[in-house]
Amino acid sequence: MPIATVNPANGETLKTYDALGAEEIERRLAAAEAAFRTHRSTSFAERARLMHRAADLLEADQQDIGRVMTTEMGKPVKQARAEAAKCAKAMHWYADHAEELLADEEPAASDVKDSGASRVLVRYRPIGPVLAVMPWNFPLWQVVRFAAPALMAGNVGLLKHASNVPQTALYLEDLFRRAGFPEGCFQTLLIGSGAVEGVLRDPRVKAATLTGSEPAGRAVASVAGDEVKKTVLELGGSDPYVVMPSADVDRAARIAVTARVQNNGQSCIAAKRFIVHTDVFDAFTERFTAGMKALKIGDPLEEDTDIGPLSTEQGRTDLEELVDDAVENGATVLCGGERPDGFGNGWYYAPTVLADITPAMRIHLEETFGPVATLYRAADLEEAVAMANDTPFGLSSNVWTRDEAEVERFVRDLDAGGVFINGMTASHPAFPFGGEKRSGYGRELSGHGIREFCNITTVWHGA
C-alpha cells in the first residue's frame, strides 16, 4: 500500500509521501537511542509537565485534527473530535498517575527477613526505544494509549502507522515535539510494512507493540520471538452481545446499534455477534433492525452523519464477500446487504443485519470489519455461553441481564479480556485492555499497561 491520504468518501488521492530510506531510518534509530539515555533520567514531574502540555495542545487542535482523521479514514467527524478529546484525557491521566503506578514496591517484611536481606525493593525501570505498529481505525487513540504510558515510564517511541493515515502519524510526532519532549523521544517512521522487520531486529529497539490484524500480529511476534524481544498484541475481535430475558430489551437494542456501528463498524471491540435468548429474540430483533435502518449514511464531514465510508476499497470488498457468502449459504438479510446509492466512488456499505447464521458460513468465525451484524437465537444460558465462546477471538464481550447469578456465570465462563454488563464495551485509561485466544496477549492502559515495557527489577540489600 502506498503511503498516502486517499479520501474514502470519494476515492480521491490528496497527498502522497515517500517512504524513508535506509539512511534516514538509521538516523532516527540513533536519535531514539540518544533520546532514551537522557529521557530515562528525567523526573516524573518533568515528564508529567510535558505530557500535560501535549494534552492541552491536542485539546486545542481537536477540530483540525478531527477533520484530518475523517478525511484520511472516513469516520464521522463528531466521532473524530471525540477521539481526540479521549486521547487528551488519557494523557492527563498518565501524567497524573504514572509515578504512583511505577512506585517502588516492598515485599512483606517476613519474606525480606527470610531472604537474609536488610531491605528488598521491586523497581520498574524503562527499557528503551519501543516500536509501535498501529492501525488506521482509531489513528490517534491507538497510538496515544501506547505513547502516553511509554513516555511517562521513561521509554521512547517509534511509530510505524498505517500507510493510509500519514498526516495523522506526522501530527503525533509534531504534537510531542511542540509539547517540549526532546528530539527523538517520539518519532514517526514513514515506512512500508516490508521495512518493519529490519527496524524490529535492530538491537537498539527493545520491544514492540502492535494493534492490527492477526496476520500482522503473527509476523511481528515471530520476528520479536526470534530476537527475544517482548511484544504486546491487540488483534481482531468478534465480540458477543448477549441479551437475556431479564434485560431491558429496549435499551439493549438501542445501545446495540451504537455498539455495532461505532467508527463505521470498524472497531475490534465493536459488538458483532448478537446472541439473544429466544424469549426476547423477536422483540430485540425488531427494535435493533429498525435502529440500524434509521441510521443516516452520508458525508463524514457533516455533523449529522451516522455512517461514513469504509476506510479502504479493499475493506469494503472483504465485507461484501463475507455477506455474499452468508446469503448464499442461507442467511436472511433483515436490512442492508448492499452498497447504498448516490455516493459515487466513495467506499460506502449500508448498515446490515443478518439472521439465520450457521457454522457453514465464513461470517460465523471471521471478523466483520464494517457495519454488519449477525443475529443468533439462544435457547438458554448454556447455549448463550457456548455461542459466545464459539469464535477464535476473545477481546471483549457484552452481557445484558438483571440476574446476578447469570452475571457471575458469564464473568466466569466467557473467553474474553473484558465483560461489560448492561452496557457496551469501551476503554478507559484506568482499566486494563486486551484479549485472549487469537485476539492477542498483554495489556494496554492502567497500571498493567504502563508496566508492560518496564524492566521489573529486584533490588536486594544485604544485612
HELIX and SHEET records of a PDB file:
HELIX    1   1 ALA A   22  HIS A   39  1                                  18    
HELIX    2   2 PHE A   44  MET A   73  1                                  30    
HELIX    3   3 VAL A   77  LEU A  101  1                                  25    
HELIX    4   4 ALA A  109  ASP A  114  1                                   6    
HELIX    5   5 TRP A  141  ALA A  153  1                                  13    
HELIX    6   6 PRO A  166  ALA A  179  1                                  14    
HELIX    7   7 SER A  193  ALA A  195  5                                   3    
HELIX    8   8 VAL A  196  ARG A  201  1                                   6    
HELIX    9   9 GLU A  214  GLU A  227  1                                  14    
HELIX   10  10 VAL A  249  VAL A  261  1                                  13    
HELIX   11  11 GLN A  262  GLY A  265  5                                   4    
HELIX   12  12 PHE A  281  ALA A  294  1                                  14    
HELIX   13  13 GLU A  313  GLU A  328  1                                  16    
HELIX   14  14 ARG A  362  HIS A  364  5                                   3    
HELIX   15  15 LEU A  381  ASN A  389  1                                   9    
HELIX   16  16 GLU A  404  ASP A  413  1                                  10    
HELIX   17  17 SER A  446  ARG A  451  1                                   6    
SHEET    1   A 2 ALA A   4  ASN A   7  0                                        
SHEET    2   A 2 GLU A  12  THR A  16 -1                                        
SHEET    1   B 2 ALA A 117  PRO A 126  0                                        
SHEET    2   B 2 CYS A 454  GLY A 462 -1                                        
SHEET    1   C 6 PHE A 186  THR A 188  0                                        
SHEET    2   C 6 VAL A 156  LYS A 160  1                                        
SHEET    3   C 6 PRO A 129  VAL A 133  1                                        
SHEET    4   C 6 ALA A 207  THR A 211  1                                        
SHEET    5   C 6 LYS A 230  GLU A 234  1                                        
SHEET    6   C 6 GLY A 440  TYR A 441 -1                                        
SHEET    1   D 7 THR A 332  CYS A 335  0                                        
SHEET    2   D 7 THR A 352  ALA A 355 -1                                        
SHEET    3   D 7 VAL A 372  ALA A 378  1                                        
SHEET    4   D 7 ALA A 271  HIS A 277  1                                        
SHEET    5   D 7 ASP A 239  VAL A 243  1                                        
SHEET    6   D 7 ASN A 398  TRP A 400  1                                        
SHEET    7   D 7 PHE A 420  ILE A 421  1                                        
SHEET    1   E 2 PHE A 393  GLY A 394  0                                        
SHEET    2   E 2 GLU A 436  LYS A 437 -1                                        
END                                                                             
